[in-house]
Amino acid sequence: MLNSKQRSYLRGLANRISPIFQIGKGGLEENLIKQVEDALTARELIKISVLANSDIDAFEAMDIICSKLKCDGVQVIGNKIIIYKRNKKNQKIELPE
């Protein structure tokens, strides 16, 4: 679980990154979940865009992804999701206490 200081720090880092995945009318397929997991392992912090033609909204998408991958949802702004998962072997982001 992230505290508010850590969440705020990650939001600041996420301002500089672009969405690397889009969730469309296909929804959250297993292939997309696997790709998100691989990206979280490599980057720790990613941004995902939920398209208007998607069957689910950004909050639902974040809940599903976070429950399947055991990661932390940082923020939802409009149709953008920010997700964080610490890489235990190769940590890239040092969170404040």
BELQUI-V429554 format. One record per pair of residues at least 12 apart in sequence whose C-alpha atoms are under 7 Angstrom apart, sorted by the first residue. I is the first residue (numbers start at 1). J is the second residue. If there is no record, write none. Layout:
BEGIN
i & j
I & J
I & J
END
This chain:
BEGIN
i & j
1 & 72
6 & 95
6 & 96
7 & 74
11 & 74
18 & 47
19 & 47
19 & 48
19 & 49
20 & 47
20 & 48
21 & 48
21 & 49
22 & 48
22 & 49
22 & 50
22 & 51
23 & 49
23 & 50
23 & 51
23 & 54
24 & 50
24 & 51
24 & 53
24 & 54
25 & 53
25 & 54
25 & 55
27 & 54
27 & 55
37 & 69
40 & 85
41 & 87
44 & 84
44 & 85
44 & 86
44 & 87
45 & 83
45 & 84
45 & 85
46 & 82
46 & 83
46 & 84
47 & 80
47 & 81
47 & 82
47 & 83
48 & 80
48 & 81
48 & 82
49 & 79
49 & 80
49 & 81
50 & 79
50 & 80
51 & 79
58 & 76
58 & 79
58 & 80
58 & 81
59 & 76
62 & 81
71 & 84
71 & 85
72 & 84
72 & 85
END
